[in-house]
Amino acid sequence: MIFYNGCSFTAGTELKNPEEHRYSRLVSTHYNTDEVNISESGRCNDVILRTTIEWFTKNGNCDLAIIQFSEWDRVEWVGKNGHRWNIGNGTCNKKANAEFRQELLTEPSESYYKYYHSPTTSADNFYRNWYLMKLFLESINQKYLFIQMGGLRGSKMCQDVKSAWNFVDFESPPAILDMLPFIERKYFCGTHPSEIGHQVIARHIILRR
């Protein structure tokens, strides 16, 4: 069995049939094994870390864990009623929020990105999540493979920002957006990987193994 966790890129958002065409199914089919994919659209790295630890604590080890790290500047916000939301720069878009009935996210998101957020806080948080994920999976002797969404808030950010976490022996995970040149639209449906894009991601993962 292969376990997958990530954001919309691993959930298969915008695919007509995500359960059949996302890269997690393609990789699992290649190895003739079960697929457990707990990814959710919009998920931030704090949540990806926590839900991964929760799943393995509850279910035990599997053959392989494939973890896709999300955009570096997404964070988790807890509302007054205790509900947990993932917020990012996209949640500042009031028009989009009205469409998706997420008006509740606009105010905290605008405040966070106006008064607190910086490239350095994003980089620090990514290193911290990467390091804790690595330590946890190795502590339970779980085989794993890391990838990330990528882009300016992904693999290239470690070159742009001096993080307080630079002391760790950091290995930048391969970036999906390096595998799929955004200028070639066949790889995308909307802003997410298309069926062809997921096939390319699957091939990269299989070759890395």
HELIX and SHEET records of a PDB file:
HELIX    1   1 SER A    8  ALA A   11  1                                   4    
HELIX    2   2 PRO A   18  HIS A   21  1                                   4    
HELIX    3   3 TYR A   23  HIS A   30  1                                   8    
HELIX    4   4 ASN A   45  ASN A   59  1                                  15    
HELIX    5   5 ASN A   89  CYS A   92  5                                   4    
HELIX    6   6 LYS A   94  GLU A   99  1                                   6    
HELIX    7   7 GLU A  103  TYR A  115  1                                  13    
HELIX    8   8 PRO A  119  SER A  139  1                                  21    
HELIX    9   9 MET A  157  ASP A  160  1                                   4    
HELIX   10  10 ILE A  176  MET A  179  1                                   4    
HELIX   11  11 ARG A  185  TYR A  187  5                                   3    
HELIX   12  12 GLU A  195  ARG A  208  1                                  14    
SHEET    1   A 4 GLU A  35  ASN A  37  0                                        
SHEET    2   A 4 ILE A   2  ASN A   5  1                                        
SHEET    3   A 4 LEU A  64  PHE A  69  1                                        
SHEET    4   A 4 TYR A 144  GLN A 148  1                                        
SHEET    1   B 2 VAL A  75  VAL A  78  0                                        
SHEET    2   B 2 ARG A  84  ILE A  87 -1                                        
SHEET    1   C 2 PHE A 188  CYS A 189  0                                        
SHEET    2   C 2 HIS A 192  PRO A 193 -1                                        
END                                                                             
